[in-house]
């Protein structure tokens, strides 16, 4: 293999003398053919090329570039520069410390290390750094080194792809500085459940305490570097944040870490897209997705512009981005009209129920509280129910016969509604307004709470807040604690909420008491039921 001219001792000394004269670090990026791609003043971290702008990038290979940096700093490569190497997936990073006389005698050669899933303890290094003489560095066969590394990277990548054909996700969260707990926040646990419900595999979670989110990257710069190392080392292909990101934040983070970045809202929308079965549900999901994506469209300048014809259309023309926005906006307008028709249709159906004097009861609650299971148990319905978030989206109504105190039978309509979640995305609230009207128009609500959940009080508070924010005041609410058979001390919960009912929908426990309480609330809401 011919020597790379930039790593010969003579030119290494020339690069060192320039660095000493400027008293600045100088980085030279070269490809595998020995061609100079970029020369910049600054450290490897300051001069790094965004991963998405590299000639080649992927978990199964290196970028095809190596960086040679002459620096007045005589210390070994710092973690920041090594992280820059990892984020760019450089073939190698060569640091040439320059002494006071402007010469360099020894340097540092750093390169990435492949890792298998079984070899990922928390403290495992993602790179190797070797101290070598300039002559030894110049004789290094970089092509042989890179070929061996890429073969191992490719083998690991193929193994992961075979092992699971799903997104491998790193979770990222932010805690307020005043929060004292150092344990994983409830929001992060729930985010992991959302990702798994969407079909992803959670590899690890990372969070930071800050007074407020960084306006450009949410996390601080150091934490973004830590995220890049963890994601690259563990083989993640997706990073999901526990809050809604702006379009610029998403682009900034993707540019810095070289991986796809998503947020909590997008994960929820993906779950909804998978779960929607009826045409109405699919309609509302599509509307929510388009409203979410419209402000996040990104164009490519005049490269995709289109020339028009006629007065006022000459020049760079309309960009592809503008065309896409107009098409999406037209589709959103159409879908909103369809949702309005759906609202009107459901309003007519509800009016028929009123005319027939059939009372209505809606089951509301946090997602995965057991609403569908309760509907199936009480009405012998066959609605899909599963132990995962947002298992069902489409509201289902069934007739329910309740027995009064005088053994008189009363028929009511029981509706299973879409589950709520902490900080329900605004796009979903708007798109599902036709469905949510089933809640606001019901005579009585059954607020179902999963008593076995470790954060049931937070869930109860979140649902109460959503109900209070409804545009129309809701009817009387019966608080029902479900899965009480899995609670160690049910009495403590009922002592705190004496008007609540404790049941187990799966084991059909407590139904009689709940039926009596429902009838009392219905009589209070609409008068005589006879």
Secondary structure, 3 states (H helix, E strand, C coil): CCCCHHHCHHHHHHHHHHHHHHCCCEEEEEECCCCEEEEEECCCCCCCCCHHHCCCCCCCCCCCEEEEEEECCCCCCCHHHHHHHHHHCCCEEEEEECCCCCCCCEEEEEEECCCCHHHCCCCCCCEEEEEEEHHHHHCCCHHHHHHHHHHHHHHHHHHHHHHCCCCEEEEEEEEECCCCCCCCCHHHHHHHHHHHHCCCEEEEEEEEEECCCECCCECCHHHHHHHHHHHHHHCCCEEEECCCCCHHHHHHHHHHHCCEEEEHHHHHHHHHHHHCCCHHHHHHHHHHHHHHHHCCCCCCHHHHCECCCCCCCCCCCECHHHHHHHHHHHHHHHHHHHHHHHHHHHHHHHHHHHHCCCEEEEEEEECCCCHHHHHHHHHCCCCCCCCCCCCCCCCEEEEEEEECCCCCEEEEEEEECCCECCCCCHHHHHHCHHHHHHHHCCCEEEEEEECCCCCHHHHHHHHHHHHHCCCCCCCEEEEEEECHHHCCCHHHHHHHCCCCEECECCCCECHHHHHHHHHHHHHHHHCCCC
